[in-house]
Amino acid sequence: MGGTGTHAASGGLWWSGIVAVVCLWIMTGCVSPASRPPASSPGPAWKVGHILDVKTGEVLSLPDWLARLSRYDIVYVGEEHYNRHHIEAAVTMLEVVRQQGVRPVLTMEMFGWDGQAALDEGLADGRLRDDTWLERVRWKANWGGAFEPYGTLVEYAARNHLPLYAMNPPKPLIRQVVTRGLRQVQQQPDWAAWGLDREEIVDDPRYRERILDQLRRCHGGGTDEDYRAMYEASMVRDEGMAKTVAHAVQSARKEQGASRAVILSYTGGGHIQYNLPVPSRVVRRLGSSVTHVSVYLASYEPSRAEDIRHLMEDGIADYVWLTAVGEQGTPQRCR
């Protein structure tokens, strides 16, 4: 899908658009109503640290489940942003894979393509927290907020010499899509400069239905033009992140004499939901022979059992990992 003409936006409309886009990208609780019979009923047996099989509702042994991860080509991990327990879970997954003699490769939504060169330099020299490096990696421009607690994950990659790929197309390019429309931006030099002129931005009907429903329920009151622009920006981001993951898989396979690799893709939960936003686009690029699994990290307390049940009913991912609640509190689910 492509927009035509210029998307006019007043200050208020611009802000409402950005808020809605951010909601979509963070997406920890904006999920659609249940569409199939419950996988399981919540009960007192659920607790922090449990791994839930979404298809069966079974509670799995964490050590046994972790040991399976090295079998996959890609592990998609969806977090609640700034929940340190989710970052610790990602470090745990990387360490288990590494201890099994398989090479972990990390990709992160929190970095943009325009910061990759500085990211590589920081990983090489270990100076990851000084203001100069954060500015060169364009942390605030592309992500914003404190570098903590994500620094823990980045430092793990540096300490263990893991490749780390920035997943996001540059934020200025995404802003252009929001304000001007996809079709017009596709004619601009920046689009070709980042290699996107060689990419197909696929408008998947299932993806469209999910995303537009979430946008309207979580941020009602916008115009059709608002939602179109935000939807197009979402497509570009997810397609760009899929491009990064596919590149990471292909690069790992080309390394001569290297052991098999597992790509751990670390994003907000909205980018892996229902295996649609990023995973389905990677499959389109690499084929169904690439094995993958999706893990939705969800903060848990007994009062949230019903929300977790709805996520599982709707097939949010292959597995849900229940964690402690982060400092930001439990996410609110749009209904």
Protein Blocks (a to p, Z undefined) as FASTA:
>chain_A
ZZehjddddfklmmmmmmmmmmmmnommlccddfbdcfbdcdfkbcghiacdfknopacd
fklmmmmmmmpmbdcddddehiaklmmmmmmmmmmmmmnopacddddfkbcfklmmmmmm
mmmnopakbmklmmmnommmmngpafbfklmmmmmmmmnopacddfbdcfklmmmmmmno
jklmmmpmklmmnopmmpccdddfklmmmmmmmmmmmmghiafklmmmmmmmmmmmmmmm
mmmmmmmmmmmmmpghiacddddddddfklmgghlmmmmmmmmmnopklccddddddddd
fklmmmmmmmmmnopambdcdddddfkopadddZZ
